[in-house]
Amino acid sequence: MGPPEYKPTACPGAQSLPTARPLKNALLKALDPDVITRLHLHPVTFELEHELEFPGAVIGYLYFIDEGMASMTTTFRNGAQIEVGVFGYKSVIGVSALMGSKCSLNRVYTQIAGRGYRSPVEEARREFALGGAFQRLALSYVQAQLVQVIQLAGCNATHSFEQRLARWLLICADRAQCDTFHMSHEFLSNMLGSTRSTMSIAAAQFKHEGLIEYTRGFIHILDEDGLEKKACECYAVVEDYLDNYTHFDAGAQM
């Protein structure tokens, strides 16, 4: 069993219906105000490296990121882990709880600090059971998440480390909506399932080509177009699906 369930810091005076700032999360923005009210959202601060889910721990909340980024990893018995999903402002964390899961199978934690909202899982399940817009969007996001996992599985088996690194940096920039991240070589190599030396060589090459700056653990993207040319097609496939899942027709009526 993992550590106690992580609960991000709630903003002082948080209310069920957020009014202090406009919503940036793509799924929340697509919902009507009455649905937002029924989800009982509370503003939260996502601090760096705080765990939102842990293997075997009960899923207590759904999280909606406005700013920042979180990773979902598979953890092995020897403690090694590899990234299998990335969450940002287009995502919802904990959606498996709506499909009947009580405990998480993966570790989810923040890579880039930010803020957003949380909804108690029981409130989210109650809204999901109504069969309206929230259910449609949640199911569409599950499909988008499956596309991401499947595409990345093929990517890891087929494409070069340089292509995967370029893809990963672009995804980070898109999820976090910024071009500068605090990431160590060791952390990046773990996320991409490679060695630190391989990561260092690739980062040095990207720096030499003027694609990034890398100083004291900070990566600054200088040439996004250049990175897109370096990246494999997996970046475009995943991003196109995430960009459009809130507009998909649900098809059969629930």
N, C-alpha and C positions, 0 to 999 in steps of 0.2 A: 504494500500500500504506500502511496506517495505521501508527500507532506500535506498539511491541512489545506483545504481549498483556498486559493488566493482570491481575495476580494480587493479590487483596486480602490484607491482612495476616492470617496465621494466628495464632490464639490460642496462647500458649505451652503446650507440652505437649499439643497437640491429638491426639486419638485417632480411629481410624476410626469407632468407635461413640460418638456423643456421649452423655455421661451427666451432664455438669456442670449442665445446665439442661434443662427440659422443652421439647419441640419445639412451636413455634407455627405453623409453616408448614402450611397446610391439606392439601397433598398428602402431606407426610411423615407427618403425624399419622394419615393413613388407611392407612399401610403397616404390615405386621407387622415385628417386630424383626429377623427374619432377612433381610428385604429391605433394611432400613436398613443392616445389617452389610455386605451385598454391594455397596451403593452406595459404600462407603468414604468416608463423609462426614467432612469436616474443618470445624471452626468457622472462620468468617472475619469480619472487621470490614469493613463497607462504608463507606468514607470519602466525604465529600461530593464529588461531581463526578468520581469515579473511573470510568473506562471499563471496562465488563465485556465489551463487544463493540464492534468497529469494522468498517466496511465493508471486505471483502477480507481481514480477519484470520482466522486459524484459530480455530475454537471449541474451546477446550481443556477447558472445564468446564461443567457445569450448575450453576446457582446457585439456592438456595432461601432466600428472605428470611424471617426471623422478625420483624424490626423494620426500619423504614425504607421507602424507596420508590425505584424506578428508572423511568426513561423510555426508551422506544424511539422513535427519531426517524428520519425520512428526511432525508438530507442532499443538497443540490443542488450543482451545480458552482460556483455563486457563494458557497458557504459557508453559505447559509441553510438552516435546518432547521425541521421541523414535527413535532410529536409525533403518533405513530400508535399508541402503546400505553403502558400503565402497568403496572408490576409492584409487588406488595406481598406480604403474607403468604399470599395465596391463589394465588400464581403460581409458575412455574418458568421461569427464564431459560435460553435455549439449547436449548429443546426441538426446534428444527428439526434439530439435529445427530442426533437419534434417527431422523429421517426421511430421512437420507442427506446432508444438507448438511455440508460440511467448513468452509466459510468463512461469515462473517456477511454479510448484505446490509444491515444497519442498524447504527446506533450505539445502544448501550445504556449508560447511565451513571446513577449515583445522584443523585437530587434531594434526598433526605432521608437523612442518614446513619443507619446501623443495623448490624445483624448478622444472621448466618444461617449457611448451610453451603454447601459446594461438593462436587461429585462429579466425579471425572475422567471425561471423556466416554466413554472406552473401557469403564470399569466400568458406566456408565449404559447404554451400547449393549448390553453383554452381558446386563444385567438385563432390558432392554426385549425382547431377542430370546427370552427365556424364555416370553413370552406370558402372564404372570400379572397380578397387581394393578397393578404399576408400569406395564406397557404400557397397561392399560385406563385408568388415571388420566391418563397422559401424553396419550393420544389424546383423552380427554374435555377435557383442558385446551386442546389444540390447537383443538378445536371452540369452546370458550369464548373463546379468543383471536380466532378468526375472527369470532365474533358481535360482539366488541368493535370490531374494525377496521371491519367492515361498518356497524355502527350509527354509529360516529363519523364515517365517510365521509358518510353521509346527514345526520348532525347538522351537520357543518361546512357542508354545502351548503344547509341548510334553516332552521336556527334562528338566532336573534339572538345577538349577542356576549354579551349579559347572560345569556341562558339557558345558553350554553356555558360561560361563566365560573362560574356557579353549579354546573353539573354537574361541572366540573373540580375545583373546591374540595371538593365532596362526595366525589369519587373519591379525592382526595389524603387527606382525613381518614380514609376507610375503609381505604385501602391502608396508610397509616402508623400508623393507630390512635392519632392525636393530632389536636388541633385548632389547633396553632400551627406555622407553617412559615416558613422564611427564604427568601423569593422576591422578586426585584426585578420592577418593572413591565416592564422590557425583556425579562427572561426569560419572564415570563408571556405577553407579547404574542407572542413568538416561538413558544412552545409552541402557542398557539391560532391562529396564522396571522393576526395582526392588527397594528395599529400601536401604538406606545407611548402615543400620545395617546388612542386608543380605550380602551386598558386603564386608563389613569389616570382617565378620565371614569367608566367603569363601576365601578371600585374606590371612587371618591369617592361614587357613588350608593349602593353597598352599605353603605359606612360611614355615610352619612347616614340610611339606613333601619335602622341598628342590627344589620345582619347580620354585619359583620366589624369588626375594628379593624385598622388598617394603619399601622405606625410603623417607620421606619428599616429597611424591607425585611422586616419580620416581619408576617405575616398571622395574625390570631387569629379563628377562627370563634366568633361569639357566639350565633347563632341558626340552628342546623342545620335546624330545621323550616321557618324562613323561607326558607332557601336551597333546600330541596326544593320549595317552592311556586314559587320563581323558575325552577328548573331545568326543562329539557325532559324528556320521557318517556324519553330515552335513558339517563339515569342509572339509573332503575329497571330498565330492560331489561338493561343490562350487569351491574348488581349482582346481580340475581336469578339470572342465569346463572352468575356466578362463585360465588355463595353455594351453589349446588346441584350443580356439576359433579362433585364427588367422590362424589355419591350416584347419578349417572346409571347406568342399566343399559347395559352395553357392547353389548348386542344379540348380533350374530353372534359365535360363539366363534372365537378366533384359533388 
